Amino acid sequence: MSKQSKNTLKRLKLGKFKLDTLLEITEGINNNLSKEDLIDIYKSVLLDNLLIGKLLLYSFDKFNWNKELCIGTECNDINVLKDLHHIKEIKVLSDNKNPQLKPFDVIVPVFHKKEPLAYLLLGDFDGEKIEVSPIIKHLTFIQTLTNIIIVAVENKRLYKENLEKIAIKKEMELASDMQTMLFPKNLPNTDKIEVAASCKPHQLVGGDYYDFIELNRDEFAFCIADVSGKGVPAALLMSNFQASLRALIKRTSSLSELVIELNKNILTNANREKFITAFIGKYNSKTRNLQYINAGHNPPLLLIGHRFKHLTDGCTILGVFENLPSVTEKNISIPLNSLLICYTDGVVEQTNELHQEFGSTKLEEVILTNKDSSTKSIVNHILKSVTDYKKEINYNDDIALLSLRLK
């Protein structure tokens, strides 16, 4: 067989090997081979079949550059951002002054949508050999193979990340459903009282809370509260607060004692990392007496005729001081058909496009304009006014509203 025929046969065998390798990799990807198995196939092809002497492979995994492979060199860490990030296409290294890159001859970058996914650094065993370098002979194939492997690994990462996001979303939706179940389902509308409420968490779950508890035929308690922060931690503390409130409210006639016990519970569960503002009231429809404590919360608005009274008396926020500095339990007589609006700071602190807050003045205007409407309608008008005010700006915080008409 002539030398030319032998070279032709050799090229055909090499071409078949490369095609078979690409098919094997593709089949492995389709069969969901692990990242480790794909990298092992890749390493075997470059080292055993293509006879590459030195290789160093870095890949990006969302946050960090990781060293995936290091063969035939000391594997000193390379500063990818400093030394490689500027390389946009295959680069042959000649007279490179960077000592970290000296063992290598070629850098092969892998990009996806202009973002670097990997950098492959290649070098030969013996740069003084006369024969053509394996890197030069197989560079196009190496580039193709590296792209396929790295994109497959990246797709695996994205797929896993997406599954985790779906799982987290389902868990959050379940938590949201469970939190919704904590709020009272049936609010009264009788000849004595009419109640409506709404709670809109900033995320799927939140730390704002309202409650309405019938104590006996003539008396009921109600509460609105706001846990510092947002999301799951705030929601967990809120649910604990609700359980404590409901357990304690019927065991004591004193709101002062109730607040002191709630403060102890919050300190135990939150360890001063979070605090709660709350307004707790107890109303007797026969005597028309409202007993309340405001624990550092936005003062509820009591509308009597056309004038507002701000309910501010009480104590400081809960969950900060082991012993509350002072607790003032206030009793006031409620005139017929008075309207009481309780709210969290997410209502008045919502900003618009000019970074201006909705504010208590606008809230009072909305209440006055709609004071003769049902409590449900008043709540809806407040929410609509806040939404119209913010326009395209996202909500800043959780929002809770509790509206009571004391007939």
Salt bridges, closest charged atoms under 4 A:
ASP20 OD2 - LYS16 NZ 2.85
GLU68 OE2 - LYS35 NZ 2.94
ASP77 OD1 - LYS67 NZ 2.81
GLU154 OE2 - ARG157 NH2 2.79
GLU161 OE1 - LYS62 NZ 3.39
GLU161 OE1 - ARG157 NH1 2.93
GLU161 OE2 - LYS165 NZ 3.55
GLU194 OE1 - ARG405 NE 3.65
ASP211 OD1 - ARG246 NH2 2.71
ASP218 OD1 - LYS192 NZ 3.23
ASP218 OD2 - LYS286 NZ 3.62
GLU261 OE2 - LYS264 NZ 3.68
GLU322 OE1 - ARG272 NH2 3.94
GLU364 OE2 - HIS310 NE2 3.01
ASP372 OD1 - LYS371 NZ 3.44
ASP388 OD2 - LYS384 NZ 2.76
